[in-house]
């Protein structure tokens, strides 16, 4: 048995247990701080292991480490590192300094790595549950805060429902095809006469379950409440790493086992993508809370990403991966700025609180401007390049309507992004924010730098995404 | 012959008790019927030769899940009659969904073709290994990866339960009700009681008075009552 293919996951899980034991037994006063730094170290070490690991199918066909999984894993690990770093300072200030916090983030990351490496519907489900369960707990982590508890409970109940839908779909697929392994399913379905209605219904249920996890319309209802209620670093984490993993999983499930049924599921994905883009553009306009606005923004972004999947081609998958890279770094930087919105020790999260930021903190205002322009998809920022690749792939596949809807939705969403910029530069100044800790400045700065100059040398990322997409189709 | 008869007996009781679970008025009775249903399902597993599943069903579902249900039902004191009030209102929608599902089920069942020879795979194949050993072999070889990931899921669940509920970490927490035996034993009467001499007209008495009184709580003055009693 080729067990070495999962060495990064095994190493990360074992390091997680070590950190947990250290946290339990340590008598140090700043255990949270030490455990967070150890978690960052563990994630970086795992990334090195991912880079040096040998690919292949292992564990009786349950686990597949290919170039696609490697790309997604590196992105997930990068997002998780940023998530842990931005959480350190926030938790210190908000009485959440408990060492379980980074450990739960670490196990969520293990779950995500299993998700992107899944080559069987069973390992897909186990990875998804490990990831989701950790994040349910993280969302409710501020347990004395009513909104946080509500967010955790809401996410848990709806997430359990989505898991139920997913499992029901998996059972239908298994019942009508006789296998849960991706390669076996692809083999069975290469003869389109085997695609019975029951199997299609199963696929629809699986799509519904996965659409919930990436908060695509019409399974998005939980997103604004959970994003608003959860502690901000958890929101930052939820908006980046799990989204990458869930999208990567979604793409793999659609392309690898069900790729031969493209004609059957393409319409479904087109519909979900359109609805997500339009809702993300219009529902965000009326928001006054920046975390809720980011929730609608992420719904919209998931729509754009699904445009690439709807194309169903190698170019489409490449576009999805490039979009994910730009999305992760822009969002991580954006949330670092949101976490830095603190006055006299209290976190503020209204958009109006950003009024006149240009005068009190030009650096943060400049970084936010870069992120917002990028999310709106203006050239030359990285968000434009991501959108360029997904819409280009959709055009090549003949999905002209979808691409046009996408561009229009993007224009509408530019309105509310640019409104924030207007608040920062032209509105009456609010009192200055508290001094930013270095960790947030570093994440925001790195994100802004990446977003700003990505257009100068996108070649390495594009090449890696190309190789990853080829690995998926190969 | 006996196996067939046993199957029908257990199946009939199973269906009847399942119907009682949803129709019983008293929720405690409903849970007890649920337990009966679990036992009958376990018996059906036994008839199929799946003794491990039968035992797991009894241990996990009856031993843990159903007993928890019973506790919850008894402790929460939910008024189920009130919860059923919306029943009439939502009946059309529910009935419509039910009919759709029934039609779908019928469509599936009428189009169902059994593969030749499938009947032999219905029960566990006879082998030298018991099915506990067979399951063990599968879980620890082919599915070791999933088994270990399940372990991680349970670990996360455990961490989550502790993080979200355990409260005695904080020194200032007053919610924690943990018993500290050393403090209890070290407590003396001097910590909690004061002996006072109270001047009275009658014979001198030592009155025991609590050291700490709630603000606003008025102590009945013992002297007055005594005097009052004496007056009569």
Interface residues (C-beta under 8 A of the other chain):
Chain A: X6 X13 X17 X20 X58 X59 X60 X62 X63 X98 X100 X103 X104 X107 X110 X111 X114 X122 X123 X126 X127 X129 X130 X133 X134 X136 X137 X140 X141 X143 X152 X198
Chain B: X108 X141 X142 X143 X144 X145 X146 X149 X150 X152 X153 X155 X156 X157 X159 X160 X162 X163 X164 X169
